[in-house]
């Protein structure tokens, strides 16, 4: 009986059209949409402590996205835009700012307009995310800030693009300055040993330190690559193995500073792909907005 019930539920759900397939009626498509702004802790205004120069860059980035033709004339959809100054960060680390623009289609039969005649959107809606100095999600960095770049990617002039897990990532660094530099064998083994000791794995840490001690200075300075082999195996020849991927880190020469004095050094955009889940109409809108952004103008936000 349980299997029959689950099968019946699945059959019933399959007969319900996804929101992405539902057409928008003419009145809803013509209705003006609201735009809501939030800051840390979903407040409508930022606190005095949050109004740092880096947070202002986040606000400028948000407003640049909202000014794209795809989002400027809000007919048929409403937006929610957030800017968050991430607090706290580890001592000595740069501040980070992140946020997103959520697009929700309007349904005038399900909601009421505000005093200006603008409607809220319905449902959760897809999100175009943006980040400054926060690369861990985009680059899948480990606790030491190390990562490997995706094999399938496009990179030119400080703009790196790749697709992963249903989203397109754009990583923007200053043109003319490498955004990423190789991690040396010495850096990788030393940082990994420290992390393993902190995680309560002294034996693995000792293995890393022993491998590090056995390297000549030139060997320590050579690049470290990820392979299928054990972390300390074939250290002098790892990068020549088939499928080897160099370990990278954000270029320290970009100089983000620390705390409230942080400069914007890296911008990340995370744009949803169409996929099979969610509102395809609103996803297309956000994809169009991202495509209308001037990458050179975004690069100009980096630095002081």
Residue pairs with C-beta under 8 A, 6 or more apart in sequence:
18 276
18 277
19 123
19 278
19 279
20 276
20 278
20 279
20 280
20 281
20 283
21 280
24 76
24 105
24 106
24 107
24 281
25 107
25 108
25 109
27 108
28 76
28 105
28 106
28 107
28 108
28 109
28 119
29 75
29 76
29 106
30 75
30 76
31 75
31 76
31 106
31 108
31 113
31 118
31 119
32 74
32 75
32 113
32 116
32 117
32 118
32 119
33 74
33 75
33 76
33 77
33 78
33 79
33 104
33 106
33 118
33 119
33 120
33 121
34 74
34 78
34 79
34 114
34 118
34 119
34 120
34 121
35 66
35 74
35 78
35 79
35 80
35 81
36 78
36 79
36 80
36 81
37 44
37 81
37 82
37 83
38 44
38 80
38 81
38 82
38 83
39 45
39 46
39 47
39 50
39 82
39 83
39 84
39 85
40 46
40 47
40 50
40 84
40 85
40 87
42 82
46 55
46 83
46 85
50 85
52 85
52 95
52 260
52 262
53 260
54 85
54 95
54 97
54 132
54 133
54 260
54 262
54 263
54 264
55 83
55 85
55 97
57 97
57 132
57 264
57 301
58 83
58 84
58 85
58 97
58 98
58 99
58 130
58 132
59 83
60 301
61 130
61 132
61 267
61 298
61 301
62 81
62 82
62 83
62 99
62 101
62 130
64 293
64 297
64 298
65 71
65 81
65 101
65 128
65 130
65 289
65 290
65 293
66 72
66 79
66 81
66 101
68 288
68 289
68 292
68 293
69 292
70 285
70 286
70 288
70 289
70 292
71 79
71 101
71 103
71 285
71 289
74 118
76 105
76 106
77 103
77 104
77 105
77 106
77 121
77 282
77 285
78 103
78 104
78 106
78 118
78 119
78 120
78 121
79 101
79 102
79 103
79 104
79 121
80 101
80 102
80 104
80 121
80 125
81 99
81 100
81 101
81 102
82 99
82 100
83 97
83 99
84 97
84 98
84 99
85 95
85 96
85 97
86 95
86 96
86 97
86 98
86 134
87 95
89 95
89 96
89 259
92 258
93 258
94 133
94 256
94 257
94 258
94 259
94 262
94 263
94 265
95 133
95 259
95 260
95 262
96 131
96 132
96 133
96 134
97 131
97 132
97 133
97 134
98 129
98 130
98 131
98 132
98 134
99 129
99 130
100 127
100 128
100 129
100 130
101 127
101 128
101 130
101 286
101 289
102 121
102 124
102 125
102 126
102 127
103 121
103 125
103 126
103 127
103 128
103 282
103 285
103 286
104 120
104 121
104 122
104 123
104 124
104 125
104 279
104 282
105 121
105 122
105 123
105 125
105 279
105 281
105 282
106 119
106 120
106 121
106 122
107 122
108 119
110 122
111 119
111 120
111 122
112 119
113 119
114 120
123 279
125 278
125 279
125 282
126 272
126 278
126 279
126 282
126 283
126 286
127 272
127 286
128 269
128 270
128 271
128 272
128 286
128 289
128 290
129 268
129 269
129 270
130 267
130 268
130 269
130 270
131 137
131 138
131 267
131 268
131 270
132 264
132 266
132 267
132 268
133 256
133 262
133 264
133 265
133 266
134 268
135 141
135 147
135 171
135 250
135 266
135 268
136 145
137 268
137 270
138 169
138 171
138 268
138 270
139 147
139 149
139 171
140 147
140 148
141 147
141 249
142 195
143 195
144 188
144 191
144 192
144 195
144 249
145 249
145 250
146 183
146 188
146 191
146 247
146 248
146 249
147 247
147 248
147 249
148 226
148 245
148 246
148 247
148 248
149 160
149 162
149 180
149 245
149 246
149 248
150 162
150 164
151 245
152 162
152 163
153 160
153 161
153 162
154 160
154 161
154 162
155 161
157 175
158 172
158 173
158 174
158 175
158 176
158 177
158 179
158 299
159 170
159 171
159 172
159 295
160 169
160 170
160 171
160 172
160 173
160 179
161 168
161 169
161 170
161 171
162 168
162 169
163 169
163 273
166 272
166 273
166 275
167 270
167 271
167 272
167 273
168 270
168 271
168 272
168 273
168 290
169 268
169 269
169 270
169 271
170 268
170 269
170 271
170 290
170 295
171 179
171 266
171 267
171 268
172 266
172 267
172 268
172 269
172 295
172 298
172 299
172 302
173 179
173 180
173 251
173 254
173 265
173 266
173 299
173 302
174 254
174 265
174 299
174 302
174 303
175 296
175 299
177 251
177 253
177 254
178 251
178 253
179 250
179 251
179 254
179 266
180 248
180 249
180 250
180 251
181 248
181 249
181 250
181 251
181 252
181 253
182 223
182 224
182 246
182 247
182 248
183 223
183 224
183 246
183 247
183 248
183 249
184 220
184 221
184 222
184 223
184 224
185 212
185 215
185 219
185 220
185 221
185 222
185 223
185 224
185 235
186 212
186 215
186 220
186 221
187 224
187 249
188 224
188 247
189 208
189 209
189 211
189 212
189 224
189 231
189 232
190 208
190 209
190 212
192 205
192 208
192 231
193 204
193 205
193 206
193 208
193 209
193 212
194 205
196 202
196 204
196 205
196 208
197 205
207 232
208 231
208 232
211 232
211 235
212 220
215 235
219 235
219 236
222 236
222 239
223 239
223 246
223 247
224 235
224 238
224 239
224 246
224 247
225 238
225 239
225 241
225 244
225 245
225 246
225 247
226 244
226 245
226 246
226 247
227 234
227 238
227 241
227 243
227 244
227 245
228 243
229 238
229 241
234 241
238 244
239 246
250 265
250 266
254 265
254 266
254 302
255 263
255 265
256 262
256 263
256 264
256 265
257 263
263 302
263 303
263 304
264 301
264 302
264 303
265 302
265 303
266 302
267 298
267 301
267 302
269 290
269 293
271 286
271 287
271 290
272 278
272 283
272 286
272 287
273 283
273 287
274 280
274 283
274 284
274 287
275 283
